[in-house]
Every structure is written in structure tokens, then in C-alpha cells.
Amino acid sequence: MERTAVQTTTLSPRASGAKAHGYDQTRARVETYFDRTATKTWERLTSDAPVSRIRETVRQGRDRMRAVMLERLPKDLSGARILDAGCGPGMATIELAKRGADVVAVDISPQLIDIAELRLPPELRKRVTLRAGDMLDAGLGRFDAVIAMDSLIYYTADDIGAALSGLEKRVNGPIVFTVAPRTTALMAMWYAGKAFPRSDRSPTMIPHTRGALAKAAKAAGVRGMLRPVERVSSGFYISEAMEVRP
């Protein structure tokens, strides 16, 4: 595939507004997991390839969550510039571009960006810029909306608040994102996961309550209204969509 068809660039990590120490350490763990350990797993999970029953519940949950998040944006996005923050293999990117948006799709994993590039339909290439790097990099510019599906679930409430504050300064419309909700079921899975050796498990998700996130966002200077959208629970997939609107 000719890489000139899709703008593919590697960015230097610059987490605008985020606390560098904690954010950078977590980002490094996430990068190692997705780019060196789990690329093939996520390639299959985000395709129509056969997967185990457990992973099928995750696939169904992610499909539902992606639909929920896209419903928060207009059907016609012609002329809008949208950031797909933590785009992975690019499933939401494709849907946004189909609606007419100019999409900047960023992921920490260059290998997942390569998969997204291969999956991108030729007719949508002019509308999509694929970049490997930090989703919070101020060098990405300004946007009309941001979606961040399951790309902030590994971070502390303070880091999420700082991330939202940095993004808010560069977006004219909503920031739609997901967090791991602090539920009984998720906490049980969280503690069970900690029992596995570090090499056998993904970076640890950090469950949050809505109140803690609201407090952290306010402390970080977020001015827009932070509110819940919908919680999706499908087997081993539990995630909550939230948004910040001006």
C-alpha cells in the first residue's frame, strides 16, 4: 500500500495539561502492551475472525459502546475536524470519515496504526490522517469534537481530569470518552486480574466513580459540563461513556 495515500506520522509524546510523571509511566505500559504483546489479539478482536466466547462478549460490548459514542455526534460531519484519540485499528475512524469528517486518528501503537491503514477504504483516505503518538499532543491542532474510546481507562482520575482540561482548550464541541466504572462486577474482575503475573495481563484499568471524576475535572480546570452518557456491560466488557460539552 502506498503510504502517501494516508498521512502517517510518528509524534513525539507531549501530554498537554497532563501530569507528566504518572501519565508518561502509564502511557509507556500501554504502549508496550498494545505494540509488543497484544497486537494480534486486538487485530482479531476488532475483525470478524472467530474468537472465544469470552472475547465475543468483549467484541459485542465494544461494538455497542462505539455506536453509543458515535450517536453523540451529528450524522452529517461534513467539514468537521474530529480527533479519534486512541483509535486502535480504526473502526470508529472509518465511521467518522463516512459521515464526512476530516479525522485525525492517533494511537500510541504504531502496529495498530498500520492495521488501521490497511483497513481504511480507499475512498476515505483523503479524509483521514493516521498518526502514531500521544493522543494529547497539542501539535495535533484544534478540533470540532473528540472521541476517546477506552483509551483513558488505565489512568488515574487526576490524569483524566488533566487530559480533559488540555483537550478542552483545543476543541469547539464535545469530548466523548469512556472510563471503567467502579461497579461490584468490575472490581471483582479487577482484583482477580491482579492475581495474574504481570507478563500475562494487560495494563491495569483504574475504576472510577462519577463523583471522583467530576472533582478531578473541576480541579484541573475543566469548564464544560461533565456528565454520564451510557454504561455498557457485556460479559467481561464493562465501560461507561461520558462527555464534556461546552
Phi, psi and omega in degrees: 000138178284121183285349177289343181289329180235131181287112182240117185224144174262128183258149170283132183295126175215099184273090182299125175083345182273153176289116192300316189296301182293318180297313183296320179296315179294317179301320179297319178295319180295318179299315179299317181296308186283331185265343183236336188250317194240016183302311182295321179300313182287331175297318178288317183300325184262023176236192175259018178292149178299139177224171179294165180298322179296314180291333176295323177295323177295316178301313180296320178296318180293321177300316179295316182296319178300318178296319179301314183292318180293332177294342179281353181247156180299151176295321179259112181249022181304127179084352180275145176253117187242137174262120171262095188273112187079055191287343182058222181284004168090024182293316177290326178305314181298316181295320179295317179294325177297332179278358177102002182285152165269112190254129168258110185253116187237137174214149181291339185260112175300328180292322176291326175297321177299319178295317179300321180296317180295328183274347185289121179301140183306324184289348181256358189297326182291343182263357188237132170247117179260131181221137172265122181162198184278125182294345181260007183299123180296338179293348178289341176095201183260157183219163174268341177194159178227136167239142180220087184272112176059023179259354176248007188287349182262001190253157178290165178299321179296318179293321177295316178301316179294322178297315179296322179296317179294318179293320184303328181291345185238016181229137181274338184236215187283152167248112181253123186216171178237154174225165172273114182286145181278083179250164179300316182296315181292322179295324177297316178293325180297313180291324178296319180296327180293345180282342181278152177301147182306322183291343185259002185226161181283170174305144186289123172290150178245108180289145182227152168266157179298321181297318180295321179292319179298319179296316181294320180296316179297317180296329180277354177095015177293128184263331181288168180280124176266121183215152178285152178248298181195145175257134179244126178231117181218095181060242182272007177253117176226118183210153180235126175277136175225168178211154171242123178240145179302000000 
